[in-house]
Amino acid sequence: MQQRADQHPAAEHTAARGRVRRALAAAARWVRSAPGTYVWLLILAVTGFVVGHLHHAQLQQFLEMRSTNLDQLRTRPVHALVASAIWTEQAAFPFYVVMFTLFHAPAERWLGTRRWLTVALTAHVLATLISQGVVAWGVDSGRLPANMANTVDVGVSYALAGVQGVLTYRFVRPWRQVYGGCLLVFYLVPLLVGHTFTDLGHFSSVLIGLAFRPITRGRPVWDPVAAWRERRR
């Protein structure tokens, strides 16, 4: 009896190690299945580390040079659009890990890396041009202050909203309508209340993602209720 009792903790330890190895292997397979998503995250980890170690005064000037504001878009448009997609105002890497894993990774696995990246970059570029076009009109007409031309506008949220939009077609009906409707409300309410150019950019990004429906044809759809029932069996 004593021998068996002594062996029990060892068996539990071995089983626990086996579960950890399986979990790590599953995580590695998930990352390999969405390489673009996690390369982007790796870049954000590096840039987030830099942002987190800059003094506030340095940070503002640093990000202004990498922002998609009017000044940068007029003088260095390509640099501004690329740089703004890999820099953020705050070092919030854990948040991006969650958002990229919930939305970018499933979209890349579903559409393939090339199509996923097309949606993300198109939303990032077009939503930036739409929102900054409104800012340009406001500054030129005197409705907005002149310093709006060099405001900081960096981050990956436009690309994320675009991918969230195209993921609408990942669901079967009626979950497609439920998800899409909630997404539109989520981004429309801030636009109606705040009237900021970033709110306009986010809402535009969702519409851009929804416009990519043709590239989703022929792709498998997902029924969350059926998947949940299958897991309970």
C-alpha positions in Angstrom: 0.0 0.0 0.0 2.8 2.4 0.8 4.5 1.7 -2.5 1.3 2.4 -4.4 0.7 5.6 -2.4 4.3 6.8 -3.2 3.8 6.1 -6.9 0.6 8.1 -7.2 2.1 11.6 -7.0 4.7 10.5 -9.6 1.9 9.3 -11.9 0.1 12.6 -11.5 3.2 14.6 -12.3 3.8 12.6 -15.4 0.2 13.1 -16.5 0.5 16.8 -15.8 3.7 17.0 -17.9 1.9 15.2 -20.7 -1.0 17.7 -20.6 1.4 20.6 -20.7 3.3 19.1 -23.7 0.0 18.6 -25.6 -1.1 22.2 -24.8 2.2 23.6 -26.1 2.1 21.4 -29.2 -1.5 22.6 -29.9 -0.4 26.3 -29.4 2.6 25.8 -31.7 0.3 24.3 -34.4 -2.1 27.2 -34.0 0.7 29.8 -34.5 2.1 27.9 -37.5 -1.4 27.9 -39.1 -1.5 31.7 -39.0 2.1 32.9 -39.7 1.3 36.4 -40.8 -0.7 37.1 -37.7 2.1 36.1 -35.3 4.9 37.7 -37.3 2.9 41.0 -37.1 2.5 40.4 -33.4 6.2 39.8 -33.0 6.9 43.2 -34.7 4.4 44.8 -32.3 6.2 43.3 -29.4 9.4 44.9 -30.5 7.9 48.3 -31.2 5.8 48.1 -28.1 8.9 47.6 -26.1 10.4 50.7 -27.6 7.3 52.8 -27.0 7.2 51.6 -23.4 10.7 52.9 -22.7 10.4 56.4 -24.3 9.7 59.5 -22.3 6.3 61.1 -23.0 7.8 64.1 -24.8 10.1 61.9 -26.9 7.2 59.6 -27.6 4.9 62.3 -29.0 7.6 63.5 -31.4 8.6 59.9 -32.3 5.1 58.8 -33.1 4.3 62.0 -35.1 7.0 61.0 -37.5 5.4 57.6 -37.9 1.8 58.7 -38.0 -0.8 58.8 -40.8 -1.5 62.5 -40.1 -1.9 65.0 -42.9 1.6 66.3 -42.7 3.1 62.8 -43.1 0.7 61.7 -45.7 1.5 64.7 -47.9 5.2 64.3 -47.6 5.9 60.6 -47.0 2.6 58.7 -47.7 4.0 55.2 -48.1 6.3 55.5 -45.1 3.4 56.8 -43.0 1.0 54.0 -44.0 3.6 51.3 -43.4 5.0 52.7 -40.1 1.6 53.4 -38.6 0.7 49.8 -39.0 3.5 48.6 -36.7 3.6 51.3 -34.1 1.1 52.0 -31.3 0.7 54.9 -28.8 0.7 52.5 -25.8 2.7 49.4 -25.0 -0.4 47.1 -24.7 1.0 43.9 -26.1 -1.2 41.5 -24.1 -4.3 43.2 -25.5 -3.0 42.8 -29.0 -2.2 39.1 -28.4 -5.8 38.5 -27.4 -7.3 40.6 -30.3 -5.0 39.1 -33.0 -5.7 35.5 -31.7 -9.5 36.1 -31.6 -9.8 37.8 -35.0 -6.7 37.9 -37.2 -5.6 34.3 -36.7 -9.1 32.8 -37.5 -9.4 35.0 -40.5 -5.9 34.0 -41.8 -6.6 30.3 -41.2 -10.0 30.7 -43.0 -9.0 32.8 -46.0 -5.3 32.1 -46.3 -2.5 34.5 -45.6 -2.6 36.4 -48.9 -6.4 37.1 -48.8 -6.4 37.9 -45.1 -3.5 40.4 -45.5 -5.3 41.9 -48.5 -8.3 42.7 -46.4 -6.3 44.0 -43.4 -4.1 46.3 -45.4 -6.9 47.5 -47.6 -8.9 48.5 -44.6 -5.9 50.1 -43.0 -5.1 52.2 -46.1 -8.6 53.1 -47.3 -9.9 53.9 -43.8 -6.9 56.1 -43.1 -7.4 58.0 -46.4 -11.1 58.4 -45.7 -10.7 59.7 -42.1 -7.7 61.9 -43.0 -9.6 63.2 -46.0 -12.3 64.4 -43.7 -9.7 66.0 -41.5 -8.1 67.8 -44.5 -11.5 69.1 -45.5 -12.2 70.3 -41.9 -8.8 72.0 -41.6 -9.0 73.7 -45.0 -12.6 74.9 -44.3 -11.7 76.2 -40.9 -14.0 73.7 -39.1 -11.1 72.0 -37.4 -8.0 73.5 -35.9 -4.8 73.6 -38.0 -2.9 71.4 -35.5 -5.0 68.5 -36.5 -2.7 68.2 -39.5 0.1 66.8 -37.3 -1.9 64.8 -34.7 -0.8 61.3 -33.8 -2.6 58.6 -35.7 -0.9 55.2 -35.4 -2.0 51.7 -34.6 -3.5 48.5 -36.0 -7.2 49.1 -35.2 -8.3 49.9 -38.7 -6.9 46.7 -40.0 -8.5 44.8 -37.1 -11.9 46.3 -37.7 -11.7 45.4 -41.4 -10.9 41.8 -40.6 -13.7 41.7 -38.0 -16.0 42.8 -40.9 -15.0 40.1 -43.3 -15.3 37.5 -40.6 -19.1 38.1 -40.7 -19.2 35.7 -43.6 -17.5 33.0 -41.6 -20.8 32.4 -39.7 -23.8 30.5 -40.9 -27.2 32.2 -40.9 -28.7 33.5 -38.6 -25.4 34.0 -36.6 -24.0 35.9 -39.6 -26.7 38.6 -39.2 -26.3 38.6 -35.4 -22.5 39.0 -35.5 -22.6 41.5 -38.3 -25.4 43.6 -36.7 -23.6 43.7 -33.4 -20.3 44.7 -35.1 -22.0 47.6 -36.9 -23.6 48.9 -33.8 -20.4 48.5 -31.8 -18.6 50.9 -34.3 -21.5 53.1 -35.3 -22.5 54.3 -31.8 -19.0 55.9 -31.0 -19.1 57.6 -34.4 -22.6 59.1 -33.8 -21.6 60.1 -30.2 -18.0 61.2 -30.6 -17.7 62.4 -34.2 -13.9 61.8 -34.2 -11.9 60.9 -37.3 -10.8 57.7 -35.6 -14.4 56.6 -35.1 -15.0 57.4 -38.8 -12.0 55.3 -39.7 -13.1 52.3 -37.6 -16.6 52.3 -39.0 -15.2 52.7 -42.6 -12.9 49.8 -41.9 -15.9 47.5 -41.0 -17.7 48.5 -44.2 -14.5 47.8 -46.2 -14.3 44.4 -44.6 -17.9 43.6 -45.4 -17.3 44.6 -49.0 -14.8 41.7 -49.3 -17.6 39.1 -49.4 -16.6 37.9 -53.0 -13.3 36.5 -51.7 -15.1 34.4 -49.0 -17.2 32.5 -51.5 -16.4 28.8 -51.4 -14.8 29.0 -47.9 -16.3 26.9 -45.1 -18.7 28.5 -42.8 -19.0 27.9 -39.0 -22.0 27.2 -36.8 -21.1 28.1 -33.2 -24.0 26.2 -31.7 -23.3 23.0 -33.6 -19.6 23.3 -32.6 -20.6 23.8 -29.0 -22.8 20.7 -29.0 -20.1 18.7 -30.7 -17.7 19.6 -27.9 -20.1 18.5 -25.2 -20.5 15.0 -26.6 
